[in-house]
């Protein structure tokens, strides 16, 4: 094992896959000459050249369309958005073309493409740069949605996403690019659609994904001091969701808290809540609690932002609520 940063795990995954398959290329704003806005493509231009690592204009709709079209001629592009907030400019291409090509062509065309970049809040970047769209994309048949929370998962999941024959939305975090973690020296992949129990527990299940799961770890450490044992499940892939992992854990702990950095209406946590009440209702000893951001655009003020964003204190309160403590 070696210890590397999240951004290095992303770069390794892309580079290894590009060495393996010449049909894979990377395009996006500043991915080449500048080595990526977050240095997640550092060194790739030097290795693969300007035909396979391509700097684009600030035109998300245009380069998303170019990349999607290129899948129909045998290519497997990786498209980087500087932030998924900017993907909204190209969302017509993602939703109406990438997600539908296979079905609308009667299976004649597949669309092996990865759209990747940071999601959700990253500090004081204000309302238009602090949005989480995992549930938006996960609502679309034909798309897969992956949200890793550490370097090991990021590399293994990204390699699988690049090899997948369907379009994958791969969502990272500006605040995780510098995170360090152990990653194997050799080849490995992590299958899409498989959650992982990050912490075994007996009293309550906490389901989360992405960078906000760190708050669940902090809460679990504090709650353990009070004799409360938390089981933490990292979904890793939002769509397809590992429903079995969630249900089996709830059947063991009989209580569920869902932590998600997203607005509270119609989100991933809502889907999980419906899943559990419809298929494991008799196992529940308390109503499910879901923790989300405040139902407003993200504020710029650091004081208001701290109130808007879920934290470990919110998780502790939610766990104690379902434990009737």
ChimeraX commands (.cxc) that place a marker at each C-alpha (Angstrom):
marker #1 position 0.00,0.00,0.00 radius 0.5
marker #1 position 1.04,3.61,-0.55 radius 0.5
marker #1 position -0.39,6.84,0.83 radius 0.5
marker #1 position -1.51,9.37,-1.78 radius 0.5
marker #1 position -3.87,12.32,-2.07 radius 0.5
marker #1 position -7.39,12.06,-3.45 radius 0.5
marker #1 position -6.35,14.11,-6.52 radius 0.5
marker #1 position -3.48,11.70,-7.15 radius 0.5
marker #1 position -5.85,8.73,-6.95 radius 0.5
marker #1 position -8.02,10.35,-9.62 radius 0.5
marker #1 position -5.02,11.05,-11.85 radius 0.5
marker #1 position -3.70,7.51,-11.41 radius 0.5
marker #1 position -7.06,5.98,-12.31 radius 0.5
marker #1 position -7.36,8.03,-15.50 radius 0.5
marker #1 position -3.74,7.50,-16.52 radius 0.5
marker #1 position -3.79,3.76,-15.95 radius 0.5
marker #1 position -6.96,3.38,-18.00 radius 0.5
marker #1 position -5.62,5.60,-20.79 radius 0.5
marker #1 position -2.48,3.47,-21.00 radius 0.5
marker #1 position -4.68,0.39,-21.23 radius 0.5
marker #1 position -7.11,1.70,-23.85 radius 0.5
marker #1 position -6.22,4.26,-26.55 radius 0.5
marker #1 position -9.88,5.12,-27.15 radius 0.5
marker #1 position -10.00,6.91,-23.78 radius 0.5
marker #1 position -9.30,10.64,-23.68 radius 0.5
marker #1 position -9.79,13.51,-21.21 radius 0.5
marker #1 position -11.29,16.89,-22.01 radius 0.5
marker #1 position -12.36,19.91,-19.98 radius 0.5
marker #1 position -11.41,23.39,-18.88 radius 0.5
marker #1 position -7.74,23.66,-17.83 radius 0.5
marker #1 position -7.18,19.88,-17.72 radius 0.5
marker #1 position -4.08,20.04,-19.95 radius 0.5
marker #1 position -1.69,22.99,-19.79 radius 0.5
marker #1 position -2.66,23.86,-16.21 radius 0.5
marker #1 position -2.68,20.20,-15.04 radius 0.5
marker #1 position -6.32,20.55,-13.96 radius 0.5
marker #1 position -8.02,23.20,-11.85 radius 0.5
marker #1 position -7.37,20.99,-8.81 radius 0.5
marker #1 position -4.28,19.27,-10.25 radius 0.5
marker #1 position -6.25,16.06,-10.74 radius 0.5
marker #1 position -4.74,15.59,-14.21 radius 0.5
marker #1 position -1.18,16.54,-13.33 radius 0.5
marker #1 position 1.36,15.16,-15.80 radius 0.5
marker #1 position -1.22,13.70,-18.15 radius 0.5
marker #1 position -0.65,16.16,-21.00 radius 0.5
marker #1 position 3.07,15.36,-20.96 radius 0.5
marker #1 position 2.39,11.63,-21.13 radius 0.5
marker #1 position -0.55,11.43,-23.51 radius 0.5
marker #1 position -0.27,14.56,-25.63 radius 0.5
marker #1 position -2.74,17.20,-26.74 radius 0.5
marker #1 position -4.89,14.81,-28.78 radius 0.5
marker #1 position -5.87,12.85,-25.68 radius 0.5
marker #1 position -5.75,15.53,-22.98 radius 0.5
marker #1 position -7.71,18.44,-24.39 radius 0.5
marker #1 position -8.22,21.94,-23.02 radius 0.5
marker #1 position -11.67,23.24,-23.95 radius 0.5
marker #1 position -13.25,26.68,-24.14 radius 0.5
marker #1 position -15.62,27.70,-21.33 radius 0.5
marker #1 position -18.49,26.03,-23.19 radius 0.5
marker #1 position -19.87,23.07,-21.21 radius 0.5
marker #1 position -22.79,22.47,-23.55 radius 0.5
marker #1 position -20.45,22.32,-26.52 radius 0.5
marker #1 position -17.74,20.04,-25.21 radius 0.5
marker #1 position -20.26,17.75,-23.51 radius 0.5
marker #1 position -21.94,17.31,-26.89 radius 0.5
marker #1 position -18.64,16.71,-28.68 radius 0.5
marker #1 position -17.68,14.06,-26.13 radius 0.5
marker #1 position -21.05,12.29,-26.27 radius 0.5
marker #1 position -20.98,12.26,-30.05 radius 0.5
marker #1 position -17.49,10.77,-30.01 radius 0.5
marker #1 position -18.75,7.72,-28.12 radius 0.5
marker #1 position -20.77,6.85,-31.22 radius 0.5
marker #1 position -17.54,6.52,-33.20 radius 0.5
marker #1 position -15.81,4.24,-30.71 radius 0.5
marker #1 position -14.29,6.62,-28.18 radius 0.5
marker #1 position -14.54,6.53,-24.38 radius 0.5
marker #1 position -14.23,10.13,-23.16 radius 0.5
marker #1 position -13.76,11.49,-19.67 radius 0.5
marker #1 position -15.26,14.97,-19.30 radius 0.5
marker #1 position -14.13,17.11,-16.39 radius 0.5
marker #1 position -16.34,19.90,-15.11 radius 0.5
marker #1 position -14.53,22.46,-12.98 radius 0.5
marker #1 position -17.55,22.06,-10.72 radius 0.5
marker #1 position -20.83,20.22,-11.26 radius 0.5
marker #1 position -22.56,23.56,-10.86 radius 0.5
marker #1 position -21.24,24.26,-14.35 radius 0.5
marker #1 position -22.66,20.99,-15.66 radius 0.5
marker #1 position -26.05,22.71,-15.65 radius 0.5
marker #1 position -24.90,24.52,-18.80 radius 0.5
marker #1 position -24.44,21.12,-20.46 radius 0.5
marker #1 position -27.21,19.20,-18.71 radius 0.5
marker #1 position -29.33,18.98,-21.85 radius 0.5
marker #1 position -26.58,16.92,-23.49 radius 0.5
marker #1 position -26.24,14.68,-20.42 radius 0.5
marker #1 position -29.95,14.06,-19.81 radius 0.5
marker #1 position -31.34,14.12,-23.35 radius 0.5
marker #1 position -28.46,12.49,-25.20 radius 0.5
marker #1 position -25.98,10.56,-23.05 radius 0.5
marker #1 position -28.66,8.96,-20.87 radius 0.5
marker #1 position -30.91,8.02,-23.80 radius 0.5
marker #1 position -28.65,7.02,-26.69 radius 0.5
marker #1 position -28.74,3.30,-25.92 radius 0.5
marker #1 position -32.52,3.08,-25.65 radius 0.5
marker #1 position -33.37,5.50,-28.46 radius 0.5
marker #1 position -31.03,3.72,-30.87 radius 0.5
marker #1 position -32.56,0.35,-30.01 radius 0.5
marker #1 position -29.24,-0.74,-28.54 radius 0.5
marker #1 position -27.24,0.13,-31.68 radius 0.5
marker #1 position -25.17,2.73,-29.81 radius 0.5
marker #1 position -23.78,2.63,-26.30 radius 0.5
marker #1 position -22.45,5.69,-24.53 radius 0.5
marker #1 position -19.32,4.90,-22.52 radius 0.5
marker #1 position -18.55,8.30,-21.01 radius 0.5
marker #1 position -17.60,9.63,-17.56 radius 0.5
marker #1 position -18.56,13.12,-16.45 radius 0.5
marker #1 position -16.48,13.97,-13.40 radius 0.5
marker #1 position -15.66,16.90,-11.13 radius 0.5
marker #1 position -16.45,18.33,-7.68 radius 0.5
marker #1 position -19.94,18.52,-6.20 radius 0.5
marker #1 position -21.64,20.27,-3.26 radius 0.5
marker #1 position -20.19,22.99,-1.04 radius 0.5
marker #1 position -16.52,23.85,-0.74 radius 0.5
marker #1 position -16.47,26.64,1.81 radius 0.5
marker #1 position -17.41,30.25,1.08 radius 0.5
marker #1 position -18.19,29.90,-2.63 radius 0.5
marker #1 position -21.78,31.14,-2.29 radius 0.5
marker #1 position -25.06,29.83,-3.67 radius 0.5
marker #1 position -24.28,29.12,-7.32 radius 0.5
marker #1 position -21.07,27.19,-6.58 radius 0.5
marker #1 position -22.24,25.11,-3.61 radius 0.5
marker #1 position -24.94,22.81,-4.95 radius 0.5
marker #1 position -25.27,19.04,-4.76 radius 0.5
marker #1 position -26.93,17.49,-7.80 radius 0.5
marker #1 position -26.47,13.79,-7.07 radius 0.5
marker #1 position -30.23,13.29,-6.73 radius 0.5
marker #1 position -30.92,15.22,-9.94 radius 0.5
marker #1 position -28.74,12.94,-12.03 radius 0.5
marker #1 position -29.77,9.81,-10.10 radius 0.5
marker #1 position -33.37,10.57,-11.04 radius 0.5
marker #1 position -32.49,9.95,-14.70 radius 0.5
marker #1 position -32.76,6.41,-16.13 radius 0.5
marker #1 position -29.64,5.58,-18.12 radius 0.5
marker #1 position -27.17,7.36,-15.84 radius 0.5
marker #1 position -25.04,5.87,-13.07 radius 0.5
marker #1 position -24.02,8.16,-10.21 radius 0.5
marker #1 position -20.87,7.61,-8.12 radius 0.5
marker #1 position -19.76,9.70,-5.11 radius 0.5
marker #1 position -16.56,8.41,-3.45 radius 0.5
marker #1 position -15.41,9.59,-0.02 radius 0.5
marker #1 position -11.71,8.63,0.09 radius 0.5
marker #1 position -8.72,8.03,-2.23 radius 0.5
marker #1 position -8.99,4.22,-2.22 radius 0.5
marker #1 position -12.63,4.24,-3.26 radius 0.5
marker #1 position -12.07,7.08,-5.72 radius 0.5
marker #1 position -9.42,5.24,-7.71 radius 0.5
marker #1 position -11.16,1.86,-7.76 radius 0.5
marker #1 position -14.56,3.30,-8.61 radius 0.5
marker #1 position -13.24,5.65,-11.29 radius 0.5
marker #1 position -11.47,2.80,-13.08 radius 0.5
marker #1 position -14.74,0.85,-13.09 radius 0.5
marker #1 position -16.65,3.91,-14.28 radius 0.5
marker #1 position -14.27,4.43,-17.20 radius 0.5
marker #1 position -14.66,0.78,-18.23 radius 0.5
marker #1 position -18.46,0.91,-17.98 radius 0.5
marker #1 position -20.41,1.00,-21.24 radius 0.5
marker #1 position -23.01,3.40,-19.84 radius 0.5
marker #1 position -22.65,7.08,-18.91 radius 0.5
marker #1 position -21.40,7.63,-15.36 radius 0.5
marker #1 position -21.64,10.80,-13.29 radius 0.5
marker #1 position -18.57,10.75,-11.02 radius 0.5
marker #1 position -18.79,13.36,-8.28 radius 0.5
marker #1 position -15.84,14.41,-6.15 radius 0.5
marker #1 position -15.23,17.33,-3.75 radius 0.5
marker #1 position -12.95,20.34,-3.80 radius 0.5
marker #1 position -12.46,19.82,-0.07 radius 0.5
marker #1 position -11.30,16.22,-0.50 radius 0.5
marker #1 position -8.63,16.63,-3.21 radius 0.5
marker #1 position -5.94,17.05,-0.56 radius 0.5
marker #1 position -7.18,14.16,1.61 radius 0.5
marker #1 position -4.66,11.36,1.97 radius 0.5
marker #1 position -5.33,7.64,2.15 radius 0.5
marker #1 position -3.85,4.23,1.45 radius 0.5
marker #1 position -4.13,2.87,-2.07 radius 0.5
marker #1 position -2.74,-0.48,-3.34 radius 0.5
marker #1 position 0.38,-0.42,-5.49 radius 0.5
marker #1 position -1.13,-2.83,-8.01 radius 0.5
marker #1 position -4.20,-2.98,-10.20 radius 0.5
marker #1 position -7.64,-2.99,-8.54 radius 0.5
marker #1 position -11.20,-1.93,-9.27 radius 0.5
marker #1 position -14.32,-1.50,-7.15 radius 0.5
marker #1 position -17.63,-2.55,-8.73 radius 0.5
marker #1 position -20.29,0.10,-9.15 radius 0.5
marker #1 position -23.45,-0.36,-7.11 radius 0.5
marker #1 position -21.78,-1.90,-4.05 radius 0.5
marker #1 position -21.89,-0.05,-0.73 radius 0.5
marker #1 position -19.40,-0.63,2.08 radius 0.5
marker #1 position -19.83,-0.85,5.82 radius 0.5
marker #1 position -17.14,1.56,6.97 radius 0.5
marker #1 position -17.83,0.94,10.66 radius 0.5
marker #1 position -19.58,-2.01,12.26 radius 0.5
marker #1 position -22.24,-1.24,14.86 radius 0.5
marker #1 position -25.28,-2.62,16.63 radius 0.5
marker #1 position -27.51,0.24,17.82 radius 0.5
marker #1 position -28.18,2.47,14.81 radius 0.5
marker #1 position -27.40,2.57,11.08 radius 0.5
marker #1 position -26.06,5.77,9.56 radius 0.5
marker #1 position -26.13,5.89,5.75 radius 0.5
marker #1 position -24.15,8.56,3.93 radius 0.5
marker #1 position -21.80,9.21,0.99 radius 0.5
marker #1 position -19.26,11.74,-0.23 radius 0.5
marker #1 position -17.37,14.18,1.95 radius 0.5
marker #1 position -20.21,14.71,4.44 radius 0.5
marker #1 position -19.72,11.13,5.71 radius 0.5
marker #1 position -16.77,12.48,7.71 radius 0.5
marker #1 position -19.30,14.08,10.05 radius 0.5
marker #1 position -20.81,10.64,10.65 radius 0.5
marker #1 position -17.39,9.30,11.68 radius 0.5
marker #1 position -16.92,12.17,14.14 radius 0.5
marker #1 position -20.38,11.60,15.60 radius 0.5
marker #1 position -19.81,7.85,15.92 radius 0.5
marker #1 position -16.60,8.44,17.86 radius 0.5
marker #1 position -18.41,10.72,20.30 radius 0.5
marker #1 position -21.41,8.43,20.65 radius 0.5
marker #1 position -19.18,5.43,21.32 radius 0.5
marker #1 position -18.01,7.18,24.50 radius 0.5
marker #1 position -21.65,7.14,25.62 radius 0.5
marker #1 position -22.08,3.46,24.84 radius 0.5
marker #1 position -23.96,3.93,21.54 radius 0.5
marker #1 position -22.69,1.73,18.71 radius 0.5
marker #1 position -23.13,3.19,15.19 radius 0.5
marker #1 position -22.93,1.23,11.96 radius 0.5
marker #1 position -21.86,3.51,9.09 radius 0.5
marker #1 position -22.63,2.59,5.50 radius 0.5
marker #1 position -20.95,4.48,2.65 radius 0.5
marker #1 position -23.19,4.10,-0.39 radius 0.5
marker #1 position -20.30,4.99,-2.75 radius 0.5
marker #1 position -22.69,4.55,-5.69 radius 0.5
marker #1 position -25.98,6.44,-5.48 radius 0.5
marker #1 position -27.34,4.82,-8.64 radius 0.5
marker #1 position -27.50,1.88,-8.81 radius 0.5
marker #1 position -28.02,1.88,-5.05 radius 0.5
marker #1 position -26.99,-1.07,-2.89 radius 0.5
marker #1 position -30.43,-1.54,-1.35 radius 0.5
marker #1 position -29.53,-4.91,0.14 radius 0.5
marker #1 position -26.71,-3.43,2.24 radius 0.5
marker #1 position -29.00,-0.77,3.69 radius 0.5
marker #1 position -31.83,-3.17,4.44 radius 0.5
marker #1 position -29.61,-5.80,6.06 radius 0.5
marker #1 position -28.04,-3.20,8.33 radius 0.5
marker #1 position -31.39,-1.76,9.40 radius 0.5
marker #1 position -32.69,-5.23,10.14 radius 0.5
marker #1 position -29.73,-5.62,12.48 radius 0.5
marker #1 position -29.79,-2.22,14.23 radius 0.5
marker #1 position -33.52,-1.41,13.94 radius 0.5
marker #1 position -32.82,2.31,13.61 radius 0.5
marker #1 position -31.78,4.52,10.69 radius 0.5
marker #1 position -30.28,7.98,10.22 radius 0.5
marker #1 position -29.47,9.21,6.71 radius 0.5
marker #1 position -26.90,12.00,6.30 radius 0.5
marker #1 position -26.77,13.77,2.96 radius 0.5
marker #1 position -25.43,17.14,1.82 radius 0.5
marker #1 position -28.42,18.15,-0.26 radius 0.5
marker #1 position -31.62,20.14,0.01 radius 0.5
marker #1 position -34.29,18.27,1.99 radius 0.5
marker #1 position -36.99,17.86,-0.68 radius 0.5
marker #1 position -36.92,14.81,-2.96 radius 0.5
marker #1 position -33.33,13.73,-2.37 radius 0.5
marker #1 position -31.38,10.47,-2.03 radius 0.5
marker #1 position -32.25,10.29,1.68 radius 0.5
marker #1 position -35.93,10.44,0.75 radius 0.5
marker #1 position -35.50,7.43,-1.54 radius 0.5
marker #1 position -33.70,5.48,1.18 radius 0.5
marker #1 position -36.46,6.35,3.65 radius 0.5
marker #1 position -39.09,5.00,1.28 radius 0.5
marker #1 position -37.04,1.86,0.63 radius 0.5
marker #1 position -36.73,1.01,4.33 radius 0.5
marker #1 position -40.31,1.79,5.32 radius 0.5
marker #1 position -41.62,-0.29,2.39 radius 0.5
marker #1 position -39.33,-3.31,2.81 radius 0.5
marker #1 position -38.20,-3.27,6.45 radius 0.5
marker #1 position -40.92,-1.41,8.31 radius 0.5
marker #1 position -41.49,-4.16,10.88 radius 0.5
marker #1 position -37.81,-4.01,11.87 radius 0.5
marker #1 position -37.88,-0.31,12.78 radius 0.5
marker #1 position -37.96,0.63,16.45 radius 0.5
marker #1 position -38.13,4.36,15.70 radius 0.5
marker #1 position -39.03,6.68,12.82 radius 0.5
marker #1 position -36.23,7.28,10.31 radius 0.5
marker #1 position -34.42,10.62,10.60 radius 0.5
marker #1 position -32.77,12.24,7.61 radius 0.5
marker #1 position -30.27,15.08,7.92 radius 0.5
marker #1 position -29.89,17.57,5.08 radius 0.5
marker #1 position -28.81,21.13,4.44 radius 0.5
marker #1 position -31.21,23.97,5.19 radius 0.5
marker #1 position -33.88,24.46,2.51 radius 0.5
marker #1 position -32.25,27.59,1.11 radius 0.5
marker #1 position -29.45,28.43,-1.33 radius 0.5
marker #1 position -26.05,28.13,0.34 radius 0.5
marker #1 position -25.14,31.37,2.15 radius 0.5
marker #1 position -21.79,33.12,1.73 radius 0.5
marker #1 position -21.49,34.21,5.36 radius 0.5
marker #1 position -19.30,31.72,7.29 radius 0.5
marker #1 position -21.64,31.90,10.28 radius 0.5
marker #1 position -24.72,31.18,8.18 radius 0.5
marker #1 position -22.89,28.52,6.16 radius 0.5
marker #1 position -22.03,26.66,9.36 radius 0.5
marker #1 position -25.74,26.64,10.25 radius 0.5
marker #1 position -26.77,25.61,6.75 radius 0.5
marker #1 position -24.43,22.62,6.41 radius 0.5
marker #1 position -25.02,19.41,8.43 radius 0.5
marker #1 position -22.34,18.58,11.00 radius 0.5
marker #1 position -21.49,15.88,13.53 radius 0.5
marker #1 position -23.58,17.58,16.22 radius 0.5
marker #1 position -26.65,17.19,14.00 radius 0.5
marker #1 position -25.81,13.51,13.59 radius 0.5
marker #1 position -25.46,13.01,17.35 radius 0.5
marker #1 position -28.85,14.66,17.93 radius 0.5
marker #1 position -30.46,12.49,15.26 radius 0.5
marker #1 position -28.98,9.28,16.65 radius 0.5
marker #1 position -30.14,10.13,20.16 radius 0.5
marker #1 position -33.60,10.90,18.78 radius 0.5
marker #1 position -33.98,7.47,17.20 radius 0.5
marker #1 position -32.52,5.93,20.38 radius 0.5
marker #1 position -35.09,7.85,22.48 radius 0.5
marker #1 position -32.28,9.33,24.58 radius 0.5
marker link #1:1,2 radius 0.2
marker link #1:2,3 radius 0.2
marker link #1:3,4 radius 0.2
marker link #1:4,5 radius 0.2
marker link #1:5,6 radius 0.2
marker link #1:6,7 radius 0.2
marker link #1:7,8 radius 0.2
marker link #1:8,9 radius 0.2
marker link #1:9,10 radius 0.2
marker link #1:10,11 radius 0.2
marker link #1:11,12 radius 0.2
marker link #1:12,13 radius 0.2
marker link #1:13,14 radius 0.2
marker link #1:14,15 radius 0.2
marker link #1:15,16 radius 0.2
marker link #1:16,17 radius 0.2
marker link #1:17,18 radius 0.2
marker link #1:18,19 radius 0.2
marker link #1:19,20 radius 0.2
marker link #1:20,21 radius 0.2
marker link #1:21,22 radius 0.2
marker link #1:22,23 radius 0.2
marker link #1:23,24 radius 0.2
marker link #1:24,25 radius 0.2
marker link #1:25,26 radius 0.2
marker link #1:26,27 radius 0.2
marker link #1:27,28 radius 0.2
marker link #1:28,29 radius 0.2
marker link #1:29,30 radius 0.2
marker link #1:30,31 radius 0.2
marker link #1:31,32 radius 0.2
marker link #1:32,33 radius 0.2
marker link #1:33,34 radius 0.2
marker link #1:34,35 radius 0.2
marker link #1:35,36 radius 0.2
marker link #1:36,37 radius 0.2
marker link #1:37,38 radius 0.2
marker link #1:38,39 radius 0.2
marker link #1:39,40 radius 0.2
marker link #1:40,41 radius 0.2
marker link #1:41,42 radius 0.2
marker link #1:42,43 radius 0.2
marker link #1:43,44 radius 0.2
marker link #1:44,45 radius 0.2
marker link #1:45,46 radius 0.2
marker link #1:46,47 radius 0.2
marker link #1:47,48 radius 0.2
marker link #1:48,49 radius 0.2
marker link #1:49,50 radius 0.2
marker link #1:50,51 radius 0.2
marker link #1:51,52 radius 0.2
marker link #1:52,53 radius 0.2
marker link #1:53,54 radius 0.2
marker link #1:54,55 radius 0.2
marker link #1:55,56 radius 0.2
marker link #1:56,57 radius 0.2
marker link #1:57,58 radius 0.2
marker link #1:58,59 radius 0.2
marker link #1:59,60 radius 0.2
marker link #1:60,61 radius 0.2
marker link #1:61,62 radius 0.2
marker link #1:62,63 radius 0.2
marker link #1:63,64 radius 0.2
marker link #1:64,65 radius 0.2
marker link #1:65,66 radius 0.2
marker link #1:66,67 radius 0.2
marker link #1:67,68 radius 0.2
marker link #1:68,69 radius 0.2
marker link #1:69,70 radius 0.2
marker link #1:70,71 radius 0.2
marker link #1:71,72 radius 0.2
marker link #1:72,73 radius 0.2
marker link #1:73,74 radius 0.2
marker link #1:74,75 radius 0.2
marker link #1:75,76 radius 0.2
marker link #1:76,77 radius 0.2
marker link #1:77,78 radius 0.2
marker link #1:78,79 radius 0.2
marker link #1:79,80 radius 0.2
marker link #1:80,81 radius 0.2
marker link #1:81,82 radius 0.2
marker link #1:82,83 radius 0.2
marker link #1:83,84 radius 0.2
marker link #1:84,85 radius 0.2
marker link #1:85,86 radius 0.2
marker link #1:86,87 radius 0.2
marker link #1:87,88 radius 0.2
marker link #1:88,89 radius 0.2
marker link #1:89,90 radius 0.2
marker link #1:90,91 radius 0.2
marker link #1:91,92 radius 0.2
marker link #1:92,93 radius 0.2
marker link #1:93,94 radius 0.2
marker link #1:94,95 radius 0.2
marker link #1:95,96 radius 0.2
marker link #1:96,97 radius 0.2
marker link #1:97,98 radius 0.2
marker link #1:98,99 radius 0.2
marker link #1:99,100 radius 0.2
marker link #1:100,101 radius 0.2
marker link #1:101,102 radius 0.2
marker link #1:102,103 radius 0.2
marker link #1:103,104 radius 0.2
marker link #1:104,105 radius 0.2
marker link #1:105,106 radius 0.2
marker link #1:106,107 radius 0.2
marker link #1:107,108 radius 0.2
marker link #1:108,109 radius 0.2
marker link #1:109,110 radius 0.2
marker link #1:110,111 radius 0.2
marker link #1:111,112 radius 0.2
marker link #1:112,113 radius 0.2
marker link #1:113,114 radius 0.2
marker link #1:114,115 radius 0.2
marker link #1:115,116 radius 0.2
marker link #1:116,117 radius 0.2
marker link #1:117,118 radius 0.2
marker link #1:118,119 radius 0.2
marker link #1:119,120 radius 0.2
marker link #1:120,121 radius 0.2
marker link #1:121,122 radius 0.2
marker link #1:122,123 radius 0.2
marker link #1:123,124 radius 0.2
marker link #1:124,125 radius 0.2
marker link #1:125,126 radius 0.2
marker link #1:126,127 radius 0.2
marker link #1:127,128 radius 0.2
marker link #1:128,129 radius 0.2
marker link #1:129,130 radius 0.2
marker link #1:130,131 radius 0.2
marker link #1:131,132 radius 0.2
marker link #1:132,133 radius 0.2
marker link #1:133,134 radius 0.2
marker link #1:134,135 radius 0.2
marker link #1:135,136 radius 0.2
marker link #1:136,137 radius 0.2
marker link #1:137,138 radius 0.2
marker link #1:138,139 radius 0.2
marker link #1:139,140 radius 0.2
marker link #1:140,141 radius 0.2
marker link #1:141,142 radius 0.2
marker link #1:142,143 radius 0.2
marker link #1:143,144 radius 0.2
marker link #1:144,145 radius 0.2
marker link #1:145,146 radius 0.2
marker link #1:146,147 radius 0.2
marker link #1:147,148 radius 0.2
marker link #1:148,149 radius 0.2
marker link #1:149,150 radius 0.2
marker link #1:150,151 radius 0.2
marker link #1:151,152 radius 0.2
marker link #1:152,153 radius 0.2
marker link #1:153,154 radius 0.2
marker link #1:154,155 radius 0.2
marker link #1:155,156 radius 0.2
marker link #1:156,157 radius 0.2
marker link #1:157,158 radius 0.2
marker link #1:158,159 radius 0.2
marker link #1:159,160 radius 0.2
marker link #1:160,161 radius 0.2
marker link #1:161,162 radius 0.2
marker link #1:162,163 radius 0.2
marker link #1:163,164 radius 0.2
marker link #1:164,165 radius 0.2
marker link #1:165,166 radius 0.2
marker link #1:166,167 radius 0.2
marker link #1:167,168 radius 0.2
marker link #1:168,169 radius 0.2
marker link #1:169,170 radius 0.2
marker link #1:170,171 radius 0.2
marker link #1:171,172 radius 0.2
marker link #1:172,173 radius 0.2
marker link #1:173,174 radius 0.2
marker link #1:174,175 radius 0.2
marker link #1:175,176 radius 0.2
marker link #1:176,177 radius 0.2
marker link #1:177,178 radius 0.2
marker link #1:178,179 radius 0.2
marker link #1:179,180 radius 0.2
marker link #1:180,181 radius 0.2
marker link #1:181,182 radius 0.2
marker link #1:182,183 radius 0.2
marker link #1:183,184 radius 0.2
marker link #1:184,185 radius 0.2
marker link #1:185,186 radius 0.2
marker link #1:186,187 radius 0.2
marker link #1:187,188 radius 0.2
marker link #1:188,189 radius 0.2
marker link #1:189,190 radius 0.2
marker link #1:190,191 radius 0.2
marker link #1:191,192 radius 0.2
marker link #1:192,193 radius 0.2
marker link #1:193,194 radius 0.2
marker link #1:194,195 radius 0.2
marker link #1:195,196 radius 0.2
marker link #1:196,197 radius 0.2
marker link #1:197,198 radius 0.2
marker link #1:198,199 radius 0.2
marker link #1:199,200 radius 0.2
marker link #1:200,201 radius 0.2
marker link #1:201,202 radius 0.2
marker link #1:202,203 radius 0.2
marker link #1:203,204 radius 0.2
marker link #1:204,205 radius 0.2
marker link #1:205,206 radius 0.2
marker link #1:206,207 radius 0.2
marker link #1:207,208 radius 0.2
marker link #1:208,209 radius 0.2
marker link #1:209,210 radius 0.2
marker link #1:210,211 radius 0.2
marker link #1:211,212 radius 0.2
marker link #1:212,213 radius 0.2
marker link #1:213,214 radius 0.2
marker link #1:214,215 radius 0.2
marker link #1:215,216 radius 0.2
marker link #1:216,217 radius 0.2
marker link #1:217,218 radius 0.2
marker link #1:218,219 radius 0.2
marker link #1:219,220 radius 0.2
marker link #1:220,221 radius 0.2
marker link #1:221,222 radius 0.2
marker link #1:222,223 radius 0.2
marker link #1:223,224 radius 0.2
marker link #1:224,225 radius 0.2
marker link #1:225,226 radius 0.2
marker link #1:226,227 radius 0.2
marker link #1:227,228 radius 0.2
marker link #1:228,229 radius 0.2
marker link #1:229,230 radius 0.2
marker link #1:230,231 radius 0.2
marker link #1:231,232 radius 0.2
marker link #1:232,233 radius 0.2
marker link #1:233,234 radius 0.2
marker link #1:234,235 radius 0.2
marker link #1:235,236 radius 0.2
marker link #1:236,237 radius 0.2
marker link #1:237,238 radius 0.2
marker link #1:238,239 radius 0.2
marker link #1:239,240 radius 0.2
marker link #1:240,241 radius 0.2
marker link #1:241,242 radius 0.2
marker link #1:242,243 radius 0.2
marker link #1:243,244 radius 0.2
marker link #1:244,245 radius 0.2
marker link #1:245,246 radius 0.2
marker link #1:246,247 radius 0.2
marker link #1:247,248 radius 0.2
marker link #1:248,249 radius 0.2
marker link #1:249,250 radius 0.2
marker link #1:250,251 radius 0.2
marker link #1:251,252 radius 0.2
marker link #1:252,253 radius 0.2
marker link #1:253,254 radius 0.2
marker link #1:254,255 radius 0.2
marker link #1:255,256 radius 0.2
marker link #1:256,257 radius 0.2
marker link #1:257,258 radius 0.2
marker link #1:258,259 radius 0.2
marker link #1:259,260 radius 0.2
marker link #1:260,261 radius 0.2
marker link #1:261,262 radius 0.2
marker link #1:262,263 radius 0.2
marker link #1:263,264 radius 0.2
marker link #1:264,265 radius 0.2
marker link #1:265,266 radius 0.2
marker link #1:266,267 radius 0.2
marker link #1:267,268 radius 0.2
marker link #1:268,269 radius 0.2
marker link #1:269,270 radius 0.2
marker link #1:270,271 radius 0.2
marker link #1:271,272 radius 0.2
marker link #1:272,273 radius 0.2
marker link #1:273,274 radius 0.2
marker link #1:274,275 radius 0.2
marker link #1:275,276 radius 0.2
marker link #1:276,277 radius 0.2
marker link #1:277,278 radius 0.2
marker link #1:278,279 radius 0.2
marker link #1:279,280 radius 0.2
marker link #1:280,281 radius 0.2
marker link #1:281,282 radius 0.2
marker link #1:282,283 radius 0.2
marker link #1:283,284 radius 0.2
marker link #1:284,285 radius 0.2
marker link #1:285,286 radius 0.2
marker link #1:286,287 radius 0.2
marker link #1:287,288 radius 0.2
marker link #1:288,289 radius 0.2
marker link #1:289,290 radius 0.2
marker link #1:290,291 radius 0.2
marker link #1:291,292 radius 0.2
marker link #1:292,293 radius 0.2
marker link #1:293,294 radius 0.2
marker link #1:294,295 radius 0.2
marker link #1:295,296 radius 0.2
marker link #1:296,297 radius 0.2
marker link #1:297,298 radius 0.2
marker link #1:298,299 radius 0.2
marker link #1:299,300 radius 0.2
marker link #1:300,301 radius 0.2
marker link #1:301,302 radius 0.2
marker link #1:302,303 radius 0.2
marker link #1:303,304 radius 0.2
marker link #1:304,305 radius 0.2
marker link #1:305,306 radius 0.2
marker link #1:306,307 radius 0.2
marker link #1:307,308 radius 0.2
marker link #1:308,309 radius 0.2
marker link #1:309,310 radius 0.2
marker link #1:310,311 radius 0.2
marker link #1:311,312 radius 0.2
marker link #1:312,313 radius 0.2
marker link #1:313,314 radius 0.2
marker link #1:314,315 radius 0.2
marker link #1:315,316 radius 0.2
marker link #1:316,317 radius 0.2
marker link #1:317,318 radius 0.2
marker link #1:318,319 radius 0.2
marker link #1:319,320 radius 0.2
marker link #1:320,321 radius 0.2
marker link #1:321,322 radius 0.2
marker link #1:322,323 radius 0.2
marker link #1:323,324 radius 0.2
marker link #1:324,325 radius 0.2
view
